[in-house]
Amino acid sequence: QVQLVESGGGLVQPGGSLRLSCAASGSILSITAMGWYRQAPGKQRELVAAVTSGGSTNYLDSVKGRFTISGDSTKKTVYLQMNSLKPEDTAVYYCNFRGRLRSFRDYDSWGQGTQVTVSS
């Protein structure tokens, strides 16, 4: 019922920047939180950044000061601005939306993932 489409991934050199976007569609009544997760080969998925409907943000320690999450609830879109990228940021990045459907049931939806590769 809620579909997320991600874009913005790619290959970038260390120190470079990328901006990821994720747009949601479907019968969304409200958004409680939006976030970005990543998973590198052989590693567990980890939360990179999240923002709640109240505006609170949370970041993985290793990306603080380099990444910025922002969202637009009216456009049902979340962004991740990634600056000063490092090779260890290489991973598949997934967006996540949580909230309520117009049927008043809760949802927890994930994007398809977008590859970010940081390499010289």
NUSE-969045 format. One line per 5 residues: their letters; for each residue x, y, z of N, C-alpha, C, O. Coordinates in nm, 2 decimals, always signed. Example, Ala and Ser with C-alpha at 12.3 -4.5 7.8 and 13.67 -1.06 7.14 Angstrom:
AS) +1.32,-0.57,+0.78,+1.23,-0.45,+0.78,+1.32,-0.33,+0.78,+1.42,-0.33,+0.85; +1.28,-0.22,+0.71,+1.37,-0.11,+0.71,+1.29,+0.00,+0.79,+1.34,+0.11,+0.80
REM end
This chain:
QVQLV) +0.08,-0.12,+0.00,+0.00,+0.00,+0.00,+0.08,+0.13,+0.00,+0.04,+0.23,-0.05; +0.21,+0.12,+0.05,+0.30,+0.23,+0.05,+0.43,+0.19,-0.03,+0.49,+0.09,+0.01; +0.46,+0.26,-0.13,+0.58,+0.22,-0.21,+0.68,+0.34,-0.20,+0.64,+0.45,-0.21; +0.80,+0.30,-0.19,+0.91,+0.40,-0.18,+1.01,+0.38,-0.30,+1.05,+0.27,-0.33; +1.04,+0.49,-0.36,+1.13,+0.49,-0.47,+1.25,+0.58,-0.44,+1.24,+0.70,-0.42
ESGGG) +1.37,+0.52,-0.44,+1.49,+0.59,-0.41,+1.57,+0.63,-0.54,+1.56,+0.56,-0.64; +1.65,+0.73,-0.52,+1.74,+0.78,-0.63,+1.85,+0.85,-0.57,+1.85,+0.89,-0.46; +1.96,+0.87,-0.65,+2.07,+0.96,-0.61,+2.20,+0.88,-0.58,+2.30,+0.95,-0.56; +2.20,+0.75,-0.58,+2.32,+0.68,-0.55,+2.41,+0.68,-0.67,+2.38,+0.73,-0.78; +2.53,+0.63,-0.65,+2.63,+0.63,-0.75,+2.77,+0.61,-0.70,+2.79,+0.58,-0.59
LVQPG) +2.87,+0.63,-0.79,+3.01,+0.62,-0.76,+3.06,+0.76,-0.74,+3.04,+0.85,-0.82; +3.14,+0.78,-0.63,+3.19,+0.91,-0.60,+3.33,+0.89,-0.53,+3.35,+0.79,-0.47; +3.42,+0.99,-0.55,+3.55,+0.98,-0.49,+3.55,+1.02,-0.35,+3.46,+1.09,-0.30; +3.64,+0.97,-0.27,+3.65,+1.01,-0.13,+3.66,+1.16,-0.11,+3.72,+1.23,-0.19; +3.58,+1.21,-0.02,+3.57,+1.36,+0.00,+3.46,+1.42,-0.08,+3.42,+1.54,-0.06
GSLRL) +3.39,+1.34,-0.17,+3.29,+1.39,-0.25,+3.15,+1.39,-0.18,+3.14,+1.36,-0.06; +3.05,+1.43,-0.25,+2.92,+1.44,-0.20,+2.81,+1.37,-0.29,+2.83,+1.36,-0.41; +2.71,+1.33,-0.23,+2.59,+1.27,-0.29,+2.47,+1.31,-0.22,+2.47,+1.33,-0.09; +2.35,+1.32,-0.29,+2.23,+1.35,-0.22,+2.13,+1.24,-0.26,+2.10,+1.22,-0.38; +2.08,+1.16,-0.16,+1.98,+1.06,-0.19,+1.84,+1.11,-0.17,+1.82,+1.20,-0.08
SCAAS) +1.75,+1.07,-0.25,+1.61,+1.11,-0.24,+1.52,+0.98,-0.23,+1.56,+0.88,-0.29; +1.41,+0.99,-0.16,+1.32,+0.88,-0.15,+1.18,+0.94,-0.14,+1.15,+1.02,-0.05; +1.10,+0.90,-0.24,+0.96,+0.95,-0.25,+0.86,+0.84,-0.23,+0.87,+0.73,-0.28; +0.76,+0.87,-0.14,+0.66,+0.77,-0.11,+0.53,+0.80,-0.18,+0.50,+0.91,-0.21; +0.46,+0.69,-0.21,+0.33,+0.70,-0.27,+0.24,+0.59,-0.21,+0.28,+0.49,-0.16
GSILS) +0.11,+0.62,-0.21,+0.01,+0.53,-0.16,-0.08,+0.60,-0.06,-0.09,+0.72,-0.06; -0.16,+0.52,+0.01,-0.27,+0.57,+0.09,-0.22,+0.61,+0.23,-0.26,+0.56,+0.33; -0.13,+0.71,+0.23,-0.06,+0.76,+0.36,-0.15,+0.86,+0.42,-0.19,+0.96,+0.36; -0.18,+0.84,+0.55,-0.25,+0.94,+0.62,-0.16,+1.03,+0.70,-0.17,+1.16,+0.70; -0.05,+0.98,+0.76,+0.05,+1.05,+0.83,+0.18,+0.98,+0.83,+0.19,+0.86,+0.81
ITAMG) +0.28,+1.06,+0.85,+0.42,+1.00,+0.86,+0.47,+1.03,+1.00,+0.47,+1.14,+1.05; +0.51,+0.92,+1.07,+0.56,+0.93,+1.21,+0.71,+0.96,+1.20,+0.77,+1.03,+1.28; +0.78,+0.88,+1.11,+0.93,+0.90,+1.11,+0.97,+0.86,+0.97,+0.91,+0.78,+0.90; +1.09,+0.92,+0.93,+1.15,+0.88,+0.80,+1.30,+0.86,+0.83,+1.36,+0.93,+0.92; +1.36,+0.76,+0.77,+1.50,+0.73,+0.80,+1.57,+0.67,+0.68,+1.51,+0.63,+0.58
WYRQA) +1.70,+0.66,+0.70,+1.79,+0.60,+0.60,+1.87,+0.49,+0.68,+1.93,+0.52,+0.78; +1.88,+0.38,+0.62,+1.96,+0.27,+0.67,+2.06,+0.23,+0.56,+2.04,+0.26,+0.44; +2.16,+0.16,+0.60,+2.26,+0.11,+0.50,+2.31,-0.03,+0.54,+2.31,-0.07,+0.66; +2.35,-0.11,+0.44,+2.40,-0.24,+0.46,+2.52,-0.26,+0.37,+2.50,-0.26,+0.24; +2.63,-0.29,+0.42,+2.75,-0.32,+0.35,+2.76,-0.47,+0.34,+2.71,-0.55,+0.42
PGKQR) +2.83,-0.53,+0.23,+2.85,-0.67,+0.22,+2.90,-0.74,+0.35,+3.01,-0.69,+0.40; +2.84,-0.84,+0.39,+2.88,-0.91,+0.51,+2.86,-0.84,+0.64,+2.90,-0.89,+0.75; +2.79,-0.73,+0.64,+2.76,-0.66,+0.76,+2.61,-0.65,+0.79,+2.53,-0.66,+0.69; +2.57,-0.62,+0.91,+2.43,-0.60,+0.94,+2.38,-0.46,+0.90,+2.46,-0.37,+0.88; +2.25,-0.45,+0.87,+2.19,-0.33,+0.84,+2.20,-0.23,+0.96,+2.18,-0.28,+1.07
ELVAA) +2.23,-0.11,+0.94,+2.24,-0.01,+1.04,+2.17,+0.12,+1.01,+2.16,+0.16,+0.90; +2.12,+0.18,+1.11,+2.05,+0.31,+1.10,+2.16,+0.42,+1.07,+2.25,+0.43,+1.15; +2.14,+0.49,+0.97,+2.23,+0.60,+0.94,+2.18,+0.73,+0.99,+2.25,+0.81,+1.06; +2.05,+0.76,+0.96,+1.99,+0.89,+1.01,+1.84,+0.87,+1.01,+1.78,+0.79,+0.93; +1.77,+0.94,+1.10,+1.63,+0.94,+1.11,+1.58,+1.07,+1.15,+1.64,+1.15,+1.22
VTSGG) +1.45,+1.10,+1.11,+1.39,+1.23,+1.15,+1.24,+1.19,+1.19,+1.18,+1.12,+1.11; +1.19,+1.24,+1.30,+1.06,+1.22,+1.34,+0.97,+1.33,+1.29,+1.01,+1.44,+1.25; +0.84,+1.31,+1.31,+0.74,+1.41,+1.27,+0.75,+1.54,+1.36,+0.72,+1.64,+1.31; +0.81,+1.52,+1.48,+0.83,+1.63,+1.56,+0.96,+1.71,+1.53,+0.99,+1.81,+1.59; +1.04,+1.66,+1.44,+1.16,+1.73,+1.40,+1.29,+1.68,+1.46,+1.39,+1.73,+1.43
STNYL) +1.28,+1.58,+1.55,+1.40,+1.53,+1.61,+1.48,+1.44,+1.51,+1.42,+1.37,+1.43; +1.61,+1.45,+1.52,+1.69,+1.38,+1.43,+1.79,+1.29,+1.51,+1.82,+1.32,+1.63; +1.83,+1.18,+1.45,+1.92,+1.09,+1.51,+2.02,+1.04,+1.40,+1.98,+1.01,+1.29; +2.15,+1.04,+1.44,+2.25,+1.00,+1.34,+2.34,+0.90,+1.39,+2.37,+0.89,+1.51; +2.39,+0.81,+1.31,+2.50,+0.72,+1.34,+2.62,+0.80,+1.37,+2.65,+0.90,+1.30
DSVKG) +2.69,+0.76,+1.48,+2.80,+0.84,+1.52,+2.91,+0.87,+1.41,+2.96,+0.98,+1.41; +2.93,+0.77,+1.33,+3.03,+0.79,+1.23,+3.00,+0.88,+1.11,+3.08,+0.92,+1.03; +2.87,+0.92,+1.11,+2.83,+1.02,+1.00,+2.79,+1.15,+1.05,+2.76,+1.24,+0.97; +2.80,+1.17,+1.18,+2.76,+1.30,+1.24,+2.86,+1.41,+1.19,+2.98,+1.39,+1.18; +2.80,+1.52,+1.15,+2.88,+1.63,+1.10,+2.90,+1.62,+0.95,+2.95,+1.72,+0.88
RFTIS) +2.88,+1.50,+0.89,+2.90,+1.48,+0.75,+2.77,+1.47,+0.67,+2.75,+1.51,+0.56; +2.67,+1.40,+0.73,+2.54,+1.37,+0.67,+2.43,+1.45,+0.73,+2.44,+1.49,+0.85; +2.33,+1.49,+0.65,+2.22,+1.56,+0.70,+2.09,+1.50,+0.64,+2.08,+1.48,+0.52; +2.00,+1.47,+0.73,+1.87,+1.42,+0.69,+1.77,+1.53,+0.69,+1.77,+1.61,+0.78; +1.68,+1.53,+0.59,+1.57,+1.63,+0.59,+1.45,+1.56,+0.52,+1.46,+1.47,+0.44
GDSTK) +1.33,+1.61,+0.55,+1.21,+1.55,+0.50,+1.11,+1.66,+0.47,+1.11,+1.77,+0.53; +1.02,+1.62,+0.38,+0.91,+1.71,+0.35,+0.78,+1.62,+0.35,+0.76,+1.54,+0.26; +0.71,+1.63,+0.46,+0.59,+1.54,+0.48,+0.48,+1.57,+0.37,+0.41,+1.48,+0.34; +0.47,+1.70,+0.33,+0.37,+1.73,+0.23,+0.40,+1.66,+0.09,+0.31,+1.62,+0.02; +0.53,+1.66,+0.06,+0.58,+1.59,-0.06,+0.60,+1.44,-0.04,+0.63,+1.37,-0.14
KTVYL) +0.60,+1.40,+0.08,+0.62,+1.26,+0.12,+0.76,+1.22,+0.07,+0.77,+1.11,+0.00; +0.86,+1.30,+0.10,+0.99,+1.27,+0.05,+1.09,+1.30,+0.16,+1.08,+1.39,+0.24; +1.20,+1.21,+0.16,+1.30,+1.22,+0.26,+1.44,+1.23,+0.18,+1.45,+1.16,+0.07; +1.53,+1.31,+0.23,+1.66,+1.33,+0.16,+1.77,+1.29,+0.26,+1.76,+1.31,+0.38; +1.88,+1.26,+0.20,+2.00,+1.24,+0.28,+2.12,+1.30,+0.20,+2.16,+1.25,+0.10
QMNSL) +2.16,+1.42,+0.26,+2.28,+1.49,+0.20,+2.40,+1.43,+0.26,+2.42,+1.43,+0.38; +2.49,+1.37,+0.18,+2.61,+1.31,+0.23,+2.73,+1.38,+0.17,+2.76,+1.39,+0.05; +2.81,+1.44,+0.27,+2.93,+1.52,+0.24,+3.05,+1.45,+0.29,+3.04,+1.36,+0.38; +3.17,+1.48,+0.24,+3.30,+1.43,+0.29,+3.29,+1.28,+0.30,+3.33,+1.21,+0.40; +3.25,+1.22,+0.19,+3.23,+1.07,+0.19,+3.36,+1.00,+0.20,+3.46,+1.04,+0.15
KPEDT) +3.35,+0.88,+0.27,+3.46,+0.80,+0.30,+3.44,+0.66,+0.24,+3.32,+0.62,+0.22; +3.54,+0.59,+0.20,+3.52,+0.45,+0.15,+3.44,+0.36,+0.24,+3.36,+0.28,+0.19; +3.44,+0.38,+0.37,+3.36,+0.30,+0.46,+3.21,+0.33,+0.46,+3.13,+0.27,+0.52; +3.18,+0.44,+0.38,+3.04,+0.47,+0.36,+2.98,+0.39,+0.25,+2.85,+0.39,+0.23; +3.06,+0.31,+0.18,+3.01,+0.23,+0.07,+2.91,+0.12,+0.12,+2.94,+0.05,+0.21
AVYYC) +2.79,+0.12,+0.06,+2.69,+0.03,+0.11,+2.57,+0.05,+0.02,+2.56,+0.14,-0.06; +2.47,-0.04,+0.04,+2.34,-0.01,-0.02,+2.25,+0.06,+0.08,+2.24,+0.02,+0.20; +2.20,+0.17,+0.04,+2.12,+0.26,+0.13,+1.97,+0.24,+0.11,+1.93,+0.24,-0.01; +1.90,+0.22,+0.21,+1.76,+0.20,+0.21,+1.68,+0.31,+0.28,+1.72,+0.35,+0.39; +1.57,+0.36,+0.23,+1.49,+0.45,+0.30,+1.38,+0.38,+0.37,+1.34,+0.27,+0.33
NFRGR) +1.32,+0.44,+0.47,+1.22,+0.38,+0.55,+1.12,+0.49,+0.59,+1.16,+0.60,+0.64; +0.99,+0.46,+0.58,+0.88,+0.55,+0.63,+0.80,+0.47,+0.72,+0.77,+0.35,+0.70; +0.76,+0.53,+0.83,+0.66,+0.47,+0.93,+0.55,+0.57,+0.95,+0.58,+0.69,+0.96; +0.43,+0.52,+0.97,+0.32,+0.61,+1.00,+0.19,+0.53,+1.00,+0.18,+0.42,+1.03; +0.08,+0.61,+0.95,-0.05,+0.55,+0.95,-0.11,+0.56,+0.81,-0.09,+0.66,+0.74
LRSFR) -0.18,+0.46,+0.77,-0.25,+0.46,+0.64,-0.38,+0.53,+0.66,-0.42,+0.56,+0.77; -0.44,+0.57,+0.54,-0.57,+0.63,+0.55,-0.68,+0.54,+0.61,-0.79,+0.58,+0.65; -0.65,+0.41,+0.61,-0.74,+0.31,+0.68,-0.71,+0.31,+0.83,-0.78,+0.24,+0.90; -0.62,+0.39,+0.88,-0.58,+0.41,+1.02,-0.50,+0.29,+1.07,-0.47,+0.28,+1.19; -0.45,+0.21,+0.98,-0.36,+0.10,+1.02,-0.21,+0.15,+1.00,-0.18,+0.24,+0.92
DYDSW) -0.13,+0.11,+1.09,+0.01,+0.15,+1.08,+0.08,+0.08,+0.96,+0.05,-0.03,+0.92; +0.19,+0.15,+0.91,+0.27,+0.10,+0.81,+0.42,+0.11,+0.84,+0.46,+0.20,+0.92; +0.50,+0.03,+0.78,+0.64,+0.04,+0.80,+0.70,-0.01,+0.66,+0.70,-0.13,+0.63; +0.74,+0.08,+0.58,+0.77,+0.05,+0.44,+0.92,+0.08,+0.41,+0.98,+0.17,+0.47; +0.97,+0.01,+0.32,+1.12,+0.02,+0.28,+1.13,+0.04,+0.13,+1.05,-0.01,+0.05
GQGTQ) +1.23,+0.12,+0.09,+1.27,+0.14,-0.05,+1.34,+0.02,-0.10,+1.38,-0.08,-0.03; +1.37,+0.02,-0.23,+1.44,-0.09,-0.29,+1.59,-0.09,-0.27,+1.65,-0.20,-0.30; +1.64,+0.02,-0.23,+1.79,+0.03,-0.20,+1.86,+0.09,-0.32,+1.82,+0.07,-0.44; +1.96,+0.18,-0.29,+2.04,+0.24,-0.39,+2.18,+0.23,-0.35,+2.22,+0.25,-0.24; +2.27,+0.19,-0.45,+2.41,+0.16,-0.42,+2.49,+0.29,-0.41,+2.48,+0.38,-0.50
VTVSS) +2.56,+0.31,-0.31,+2.66,+0.42,-0.29,+2.80,+0.36,-0.28,+2.83,+0.28,-0.19; +2.88,+0.40,-0.37,+3.02,+0.35,-0.38,+3.12,+0.46,-0.37,+3.11,+0.55,-0.45; +3.20,+0.46,-0.27,+3.30,+0.56,-0.25,+3.44,+0.50,-0.27,+3.49,+0.42,-0.19; +3.50,+0.54,-0.38,+3.63,+0.48,-0.42,+3.71,+0.57,-0.50,+3.66,+0.65,-0.58; +3.84,+0.57,-0.49,+3.94,+0.64,-0.57,+4.00,+0.56,-0.68,+4.08,+0.61,-0.76
REM end
